[in-house]
């Protein structure tokens, strides 16, 4: 075990060096061990492109099982524990003497002493979801000590361990930079490419619209693109990914560099970023193309106002100036994974003639929204507020009331921060207005609950998606069904109590369980709609025990379930 004196000495000697002099290029290579005692294979890599964010760590496969021992990658102490229904699920944060923090997420449970520490406080605060910040003396750890067990909790699509390393400024760093080794001898894949006219005077093959390029694999392992004509300022985009040894799934790349007419003009490297940056992925990708085709094309130029720190060594922001008459330009893309396997794409761009006339788009029925100015308008019973900075760039949007719905464009323009929709509920006076909520109407007709607030007769909600919205009513209470017991059953030999809960309209908001009037801990797994109580908590007493579970939905409807449970120790 780390002694208090040795911990303080290491912190004094190493932490200042990190804060003052260490750079992303000289990270310690032998300081951290692997968090799992298996051959590491990845279902997700650092920086991988995900919905509304870059992936912030490594998703390590656990052979589709839960319960693998998770090890502290270095000496340190547990500095944070967070348990939530969504997101990281059960997550553990360990601060190390050199200033780094390692993160372990989607855990099934913690090691016995950490589990006891957490449950004591969960019972004291009477809540399953909890965030704790132990001090540096409470939960000390040795390198290689079992701290938890892998799982599938929170927003996880299958059993795995999500692992991160952060610096003292809470920036996430690619764990592979610390010497963690993953077998990879395969070159990145090149799947799609696009060319974009970037202003009203630019064209691709004579048109002012994006053009999908034909990618042609070459016998020598490189790629080339069928030549195309362009004029003015244009940009290039590519859909690329990496495949590691022994794996079928595709992961993110590590770096990409472009050269225009022989000179480097753009580079991006996925080595470190901050959480404040991550939603700007929607500027990096061709968002409209992604929404239409479920394919992420990275734009190889810097969008206006983008704060992404992954961009390096850009000239003209990576944009290409195609204005020299009778000229053929060369463009090269080199895509690398972390092991420096690379794929090269060669592009020829023929300078087109100057457009003779401007093509004027038909903007009839569209509303102009300046991304730097707050927008506030009423549409019948609805009102819409789009704050300054909610959009990345100016936009023309169809906004109108249609029947009982408010149409706010289509989900093909990314929204960075909440816009607000309000509805005048005066016509609902006399009804139970608390049962109403604002819902996003999905293309297939389903209604998606948006967290709504009623103030007086105004119902309002914030959202970060363009689309169609309506006001819906939920007057149905949640359902509760016991799975491994029934009323008046004996549970002396049982290990858990399981109930399935559901709400088909606004969704589950909360729950509370008591036994003989006292709070008991129930873990909620939303993916299978399951509440589970661990009888090892020893809250059951000999004789009859009254279990009471109350489940509430997002508009306040509630259901109460009661059962008598017989127990003999």
C-alpha positions in Angstrom: 0.0 0.0 0.0 1.2 3.5 -0.7 2.4 5.2 2.5 1.2 8.7 3.2 4.8 10.0 3.2 5.8 8.3 -0.1 2.6 9.6 -1.7 3.3 13.2 -0.6 6.9 13.0 -1.8 5.9 11.7 -5.2 3.3 14.4 -5.6 5.7 17.2 -4.7 8.4 15.8 -7.0 6.3 14.8 -10.0 3.2 17.0 -10.1 5.0 20.3 -10.7 7.1 18.8 -13.5 3.8 17.8 -15.3 2.2 21.2 -14.9 5.2 23.2 -15.9 7.2 21.3 -18.5 5.7 18.1 -19.7 4.2 18.2 -23.2 2.1 15.9 -25.2 5.3 14.5 -26.8 7.1 13.3 -23.6 4.5 11.4 -21.6 5.7 8.7 -19.3 5.8 5.3 -21.1 6.2 2.8 -18.2 4.2 4.5 -15.5 0.8 2.8 -16.1 -0.1 -0.8 -16.5 -3.1 -2.2 -18.4 -6.4 -1.9 -16.6 -7.4 -5.5 -17.6 -5.3 -8.7 -17.4 -6.2 -9.8 -20.9 -5.0 -9.1 -24.4 -6.3 -5.7 -25.1 -8.7 -5.4 -28.1 -10.8 -2.3 -28.8 -14.4 -1.7 -29.7 -13.7 2.0 -29.6 -10.6 4.1 -29.9 -9.6 7.6 -28.7 -11.1 10.5 -30.7 -13.4 8.2 -32.6 -16.3 10.1 -34.2 -19.5 9.6 -32.2 -22.9 11.4 -32.1 -22.3 14.9 -30.8 -18.9 14.0 -29.3 -15.4 12.6 -29.8 -14.9 9.3 -27.9 -12.9 10.2 -24.9 -11.0 7.0 -24.2 -10.5 3.4 -25.1 -13.4 0.9 -25.1 -11.7 -2.3 -24.2 -13.5 -5.5 -25.1 -14.3 -8.0 -22.3 -15.3 -10.9 -24.5 -19.0 -10.1 -24.1 -18.9 -10.8 -20.4 -19.2 -8.7 -17.3 -17.3 -9.1 -14.1 -13.6 -9.1 -15.2 -11.3 -7.6 -12.5 -10.3 -4.0 -13.3 -6.9 -3.0 -11.9 -5.5 0.4 -10.7 -3.1 1.3 -13.5 -0.8 3.1 -11.0 -0.5 4.0 -7.3 -3.0 6.7 -6.2 -6.3 7.3 -4.5 -9.9 7.3 -5.5 -10.7 10.9 -6.0 -14.2 10.6 -7.5 -17.0 8.1 -7.7 -20.0 8.7 -9.9 -23.0 6.5 -10.4 -25.7 7.5 -12.9 -28.4 5.8 -14.8 -27.1 7.0 -18.2 -23.7 8.2 -19.3 -20.8 6.4 -17.7 -23.0 4.3 -15.4 -20.8 3.3 -12.5 -17.5 5.1 -12.9 -14.3 5.4 -10.8 -11.7 8.1 -10.9 -8.2 7.6 -9.6 -5.7 10.5 -9.0 -2.1 9.5 -9.4 1.0 11.2 -7.8 2.2 12.5 -11.2 -1.0 14.6 -11.7 -2.8 12.3 -14.1 -6.3 10.8 -13.4 -7.4 7.4 -14.7 -11.0 6.8 -15.4 -12.9 3.4 -15.4 -16.5 3.4 -16.6 -19.6 1.2 -17.2 -18.5 -0.9 -14.2 -20.8 -3.6 -12.8 -19.6 -3.1 -9.2 -16.6 -1.8 -7.2 -14.1 -3.8 -5.1 -15.5 -4.8 -1.7 -14.0 -1.8 0.3 -15.0 0.7 -2.3 -18.4 -0.9 -2.7 -18.9 -0.7 1.1 -17.8 3.0 1.1 -20.3 3.8 -1.7 -23.3 1.9 -0.3 -22.9 3.5 3.1 -23.3 6.9 1.5 -26.0 5.8 -0.8 -28.1 4.6 2.2 -27.2 7.8 4.1 -28.4 10.0 1.2 -31.1 7.6 0.2 -30.2 7.6 -3.5 -28.8 5.2 -6.1 -27.4 8.0 -8.3 -24.6 9.6 -6.4 -21.3 11.6 -6.9 -18.6 11.3 -4.2 -15.2 13.0 -3.8 -13.1 11.0 -1.3 -10.1 12.8 0.1 -6.6 11.5 -0.5 -6.5 9.5 2.7 -9.8 7.6 2.4 -9.3 5.1 -0.5 -5.6 4.7 -1.2 -4.6 2.2 -3.9 -1.6 0.3 -5.0 -0.8 -0.3 -8.7 -2.4 -3.6 -9.8 -5.0 -3.6 -7.0 -8.4 -4.7 -8.1 -10.6 -1.6 -7.9 -13.8 -2.8 -9.7 -15.3 -5.3 -12.1 -16.2 -4.6 -15.7 -19.8 -4.2 -16.7 -22.4 -2.7 -19.0 -24.0 0.0 -16.9 -25.0 3.5 -18.2 -25.0 4.4 -21.8 -23.2 1.2 -22.9 -24.1 -0.8 -25.9 -22.5 -4.0 -24.6 -20.1 -5.3 -22.0 -16.7 -3.5 -22.1 -14.5 -1.3 -20.0 -14.3 2.4 -20.9 -10.8 3.7 -19.9 -9.5 7.2 -19.9 -6.4 9.2 -18.8 -6.8 12.9 -18.1 -4.3 15.5 -17.2 -4.6 18.0 -14.2 -6.6 20.4 -16.4 -9.2 17.7 -17.1 -8.2 17.3 -20.7 -8.5 13.8 -22.0 -5.3 12.3 -23.5 -5.0 9.4 -25.8 -4.1 6.4 -23.5 -2.0 4.9 -26.3 0.5 7.8 -25.8 1.4 6.3 -22.5 2.7 3.0 -23.9 -0.5 0.9 -23.8 -0.1 -1.4 -26.8 -2.8 -2.6 -29.2 -1.9 -4.9 -32.1 -2.5 -3.1 -35.4 -0.8 -3.7 -38.7 -3.7 -2.7 -41.0 -3.9 0.5 -43.0 -6.8 2.9 -42.4 -9.8 2.6 -44.7 -10.9 5.3 -47.2 -14.6 4.9 -47.8 -16.0 8.2 -49.2 -14.9 11.6 -50.3 -16.6 14.9 -51.0 -15.7 18.3 -52.5 -17.4 21.5 -51.2 -17.8 24.9 -52.7 -17.2 27.2 -49.8 -18.6 30.5 -51.0 -21.2 31.9 -53.5 -18.5 32.3 -56.2 -17.2 28.7 -56.0 -18.2 25.7 -58.1 -17.5 22.0 -58.2 -18.0 20.6 -61.7 -19.9 23.8 -62.6 -22.3 23.6 -59.7 -22.5 25.4 -56.4 -23.3 22.3 -54.4 -21.3 19.5 -52.7 -20.1 16.7 -55.0 -19.3 13.2 -54.0 -16.0 12.1 -55.4 -15.2 8.6 -56.8 -12.4 6.9 -54.9 -10.4 4.4 -56.8 -8.1 1.9 -55.0 -4.7 1.4 -56.7 -2.7 -1.8 -57.0 0.1 -0.3 -54.9 -2.2 0.2 -51.9 -2.8 3.9 -52.4 -6.0 5.5 -53.6 -6.8 8.1 -56.2 -9.8 10.2 -56.9 -11.3 10.6 -60.3 -10.3 14.2 -61.4 -12.8 16.9 -61.1 -13.2 20.6 -62.1 -13.5 23.4 -59.5 -13.3 27.1 -59.3 -12.9 29.4 -56.3 -12.4 28.4 -52.7 -13.3 24.8 -52.0 -12.8 22.2 -49.3 -12.3 18.4 -49.3 -13.9 15.9 -47.0 -13.2 12.2 -46.3 -14.9 9.3 -44.5 -12.1 7.2 -43.1 -11.6 4.7 -40.3 -9.1 2.2 -38.9 -9.3 -1.5 -38.4 -7.1 -3.2 -35.9 -5.7 -6.7 -36.0 -8.1 -9.6 -35.2 -11.1 -7.2 -35.3 -14.0 -6.6 -37.6 -15.3 -3.4 -36.0 -13.9 -0.1 -37.3 -12.3 2.5 -35.1 -11.1 6.1 -35.4 -7.8 7.2 -37.0 -5.0 8.9 -35.2 -3.8 11.6 -37.6 -4.5 13.1 -41.1 -2.3 15.4 -43.1 -3.0 17.1 -46.4 -0.7 18.7 -49.0 -1.9 21.1 -51.7 0.5 21.5 -54.7 3.3 20.0 -52.6 2.9 22.1 -49.5 1.3 21.0 -46.2 -1.9 22.9 -45.7 -3.8 21.0 -43.0 -3.3 18.5 -40.2 -5.4 17.0 -37.4 -4.2 14.7 -34.7 -6.3 12.9 -32.1 -4.0 13.0 -29.1 -5.8 15.3 -26.6 -8.9 17.5 -26.3 -11.1 19.0 -23.7 -14.7 18.3 -22.9 -15.6 21.9 -23.8 -14.5 21.2 -27.4 -16.2 17.8 -28.0 -19.6 19.0 -29.3 -17.8 20.9 -32.0 -17.5 17.6 -33.8 -20.7 18.7 -35.5 -18.6 21.4 -37.2 -15.9 18.9 -38.2 -18.2 16.5 -39.9 -20.6 17.1 -42.8 -23.6 17.1 -40.5 -26.3 17.1 -43.2 -24.7 14.2 -45.1 -24.5 12.3 -41.8 -28.1 12.8 -41.0 -29.1 11.7 -44.5 -26.7 8.8 -45.0 -25.5 7.8 -41.5 -21.9 8.3 -42.7 -19.5 10.7 -41.1 -17.4 12.7 -43.6 -14.7 14.8 -41.9 -14.2 18.2 -43.5 -10.5 18.7 -44.1 -10.6 22.5 -43.4 -11.2 24.6 -40.3 -14.8 25.8 -40.0 -15.3 29.4 -38.9 -15.1 29.8 -35.1 -14.1 26.2 -34.4 -12.0 25.9 -31.2 -10.9 22.3 -31.9 -7.3 21.7 -30.7 -6.9 18.7 -32.9 -6.1 21.0 -35.8 -2.4 21.7 -36.5 -0.2 23.4 -39.1 -3.0 24.7 -41.3 -2.5 27.1 -44.2 -5.6 29.1 -45.2 -7.5 26.9 -42.7 -7.0 23.9 -45.1 -9.2 25.6 -47.7 -8.1 25.3 -51.4 -7.9 28.4 -53.7 -8.6 27.2 -57.3 -8.4 30.3 -59.4 -5.4 30.0 -61.7 -6.6 29.5 -65.3 -5.5 26.3 -67.2 -4.0 24.8 -64.1 -4.2 21.3 -62.7 -3.7 21.2 -58.9 -2.5 18.3 -56.8 -3.9 17.4 -53.5 -2.7 14.5 -51.2 -4.2 13.1 -48.1 -2.1 10.9 -45.7 -4.2 9.1 -43.1 -2.4 7.3 -40.2 -3.4 5.1 -37.3 -1.5 5.1 -34.0 1.0 2.5 -35.3 1.8 4.7 -38.3 0.2 2.4 -40.8 -0.9 4.9 -43.5 -3.2 5.2 -46.5 -2.5 7.8 -49.1 -5.1 9.4 -51.4 -4.0 11.4 -54.5 -6.4 14.0 -56.0 -6.2 16.0 -59.2 -8.3 19.2 -59.4 -8.6 20.9 -62.8 -9.2 24.7 -62.6 -12.6 25.4 -64.1 -13.7 28.5 -65.9 -15.1 31.5 -64.0 -18.9 31.0 -63.6 -20.6 33.3 -66.1 -23.7 33.9 -63.9 -24.6 33.4 -60.3 -27.1 30.7 -59.4 -29.7 32.2 -57.2 -31.3 29.6 -54.9 -35.0 29.7 -54.1 -35.3 30.7 -50.5 -39.1 31.2 -50.5 -40.6 30.3 -47.2 -37.2 30.2 -45.3 -36.3 32.4 -42.4 -32.8 33.8 -42.1 -31.2 33.3 -38.7 -27.9 35.0 -37.9 -25.8 32.8 -35.6 -24.4 35.9 -33.8 -27.8 37.5 -33.0 -30.5 36.1 -30.7 -33.7 35.1 -32.6 -37.1 35.4 -31.0 -40.4 34.9 -32.9 -44.0 33.8 -32.2 -45.8 31.2 -34.4 -49.4 30.9 -33.3 -49.5 29.4 -29.9 -45.8 28.6 -30.1 -42.8 30.8 -29.6 -39.2 30.1 -30.6 -36.0 31.5 -29.1 -32.6 30.7 -30.6 -29.8 32.3 -28.5 -26.7 33.9 -30.0 -24.1 31.2 -30.5 -26.6 28.4 -30.6 -25.8 27.9 -34.3 -22.3 27.5 -35.8 -23.1 29.6 -38.8 -25.9 31.6 -40.4 -28.8 29.5 -41.7 -31.9 29.6 -43.7 -34.6 27.6 -41.9 -38.2 26.7 -42.5 -40.0 27.7 -39.3 -43.8 27.5 -39.1 -46.8 26.4 -37.1 -48.6 23.5 -38.9 -51.7 22.2 -37.2 -50.7 21.4 -33.6 -47.0 21.2 -34.5 -44.1 23.6 -34.7 -41.7 22.9 -37.6 -38.2 24.2 -36.9 -36.4 23.1 -40.1 -34.9 19.6 -40.3 -32.3 17.9 -38.2 -29.6 18.6 -40.9 -28.2 21.8 -39.3 -26.2 21.2 -36.0 -27.3 23.2 -32.9 -24.5 23.8 -30.3 -26.6 24.9 -27.3 -30.2 24.9 -26.4 -32.9 26.7 -28.3 -36.2 27.2 -26.5 -39.7 26.3 -27.6 -42.7 27.6 -25.6 -46.4 26.9 -25.9 -49.4 29.0 -24.6 -51.5 26.5 -22.6 -54.4 28.9 -22.0 -56.7 26.7 -23.9 -56.0 23.8 -21.5 -57.3 25.7 -18.5 -59.4 23.3 -16.4 -57.3 20.3 -17.7 -54.4 18.8 -15.7 -51.8 20.9 -17.4 -49.0 19.2 -15.4 -49.5 16.1 -17.5 -48.5 18.0 -20.7 -45.0 18.1 -22.2 -43.3 19.3 -25.3 -42.3 16.4 -27.5 -40.0 16.0 -30.6 -41.9 14.2 -33.3 -39.7 11.5 -34.9 -39.8 10.8 -38.6 -41.7 7.6 -38.0 -44.3 9.4 -35.8 -43.1 8.5 -32.3 -43.0 11.2 -29.7 -39.7 11.8 -27.7 -40.2 13.6 -24.4 -38.3 16.8 -23.9 -37.8 18.0 -20.3 -40.5 20.6 -20.0 -41.4 23.2 -17.4 -44.8 24.8 -16.8 -44.9 28.4 -15.5 -48.3 29.9 -15.3 -49.9 28.9 -18.6 -46.6 28.7 -20.5 -45.0 25.3 -21.2 -41.4 25.5 -22.3 -38.5 23.2 -23.1 -34.9 23.5 -24.4 -33.6 21.3 -27.2 -30.5 21.0 -29.4 -32.2 19.5 -32.4 -34.0 21.1 -35.3 -37.1 19.2 -36.2 -40.9 19.0 -35.6 -42.3 19.6 -32.1 -45.7 19.2 -30.6 -47.4 19.3 -27.2 -48.4 15.9 -25.8 -50.3 14.7 -22.8 -49.3 11.7 -20.6 -52.1 10.5 -18.3 -50.9 7.0 -18.0 -49.0 5.9 -14.9 -45.9 3.8 -15.0 -46.1 0.0 -14.7 -44.3 -2.2 -12.1 -44.0 -5.9 -12.3 -42.0 -8.2 -9.9 -39.8 -10.7 -11.7 -38.4 -13.2 -9.2 -40.9 -13.0 -6.3 -44.6 -12.4 -5.6 -46.7 -11.2 -2.8 -46.3 -13.3 0.4 -43.5 -15.4 -1.1 -40.5 -16.6 0.9 -37.1 -15.0 0.0 -34.9 -16.7 2.6 -32.7 -18.2 -0.1 -32.9 -15.4 -2.7 -30.0 -13.2 -3.6 -31.8 -10.3 -5.2 -35.2 -8.7 -5.7 -36.0 -7.8 -9.3 -38.8 -5.7 -10.7 -39.4 -4.4 -14.2 -40.6 -0.8 -14.6 -41.8 1.0 -17.7 -43.6 4.1 -18.9 -44.7 4.2 -22.5 -45.2 7.9 -22.9 -43.1 10.5 -21.1 -40.7 8.0 -19.6 -39.4 7.1 -16.1 -38.2 10.0 -14.0 -37.6 8.5 -10.6 -38.3 5.7 -8.1 -38.1 5.0 -4.4 -38.2 1.7 -2.6 -38.7 1.0 1.1 -38.8 -2.1 3.3 -40.8 -1.8 6.5 -40.8 2.0 5.9 -37.0 2.3 5.6 -35.2 3.2 2.4 -33.6 0.3 0.5 -31.2 0.6 -2.4 -32.5 -0.3 -5.8 -30.1 -0.2 -8.8 -31.8 0.9 -12.1 -30.7 -0.4 -15.5 -32.7 1.5 -18.1 -31.7 -0.8 -21.0 -33.7 -3.7 -19.6 -36.0 -1.5 -17.5 -34.8 -3.4 -14.4 -34.8 -2.4 -10.7 -32.5 -4.7 -8.6 -32.0 -4.9 -4.8 -29.1 -6.9 -3.4 -30.3 -8.8 -0.4 -26.7 -8.9 0.8 -27.4 -5.4 2.1 -29.0 -7.2 5.1 -32.0 -4.9 5.5 -34.5 -7.7 5.6 -35.6 -8.9 9.0 -37.0 -12.2 10.2 -40.8 -12.6 9.6 -43.0 -10.5 7.4 -41.4 -7.5 5.5 -43.5 -4.9 3.6 -41.8 -3.9 0.3 -43.1 -0.7 -1.2 -41.9 0.7 -4.5 -43.1 4.0 -6.0 -42.2 4.9 -9.6 -42.8 8.3 -11.2 -42.8 9.4 -14.8 -41.6 12.7 -16.3 -45.0 14.5 -15.8 -45.6 13.3 -12.2 -47.9 10.3 -12.7 -46.9 7.6 -10.2 -47.6 4.0 -9.4 -47.1 2.2 -6.1 -46.4 -1.5 -5.8 -46.6 -3.3 -2.5 -45.8 -6.9 -1.5 -45.2 -8.8 1.7 -42.0 -10.8 1.8 -41.4 -13.6 4.3 -37.8 -14.2 5.5 -36.1 -16.4 8.0 -32.4 -16.2 8.7 
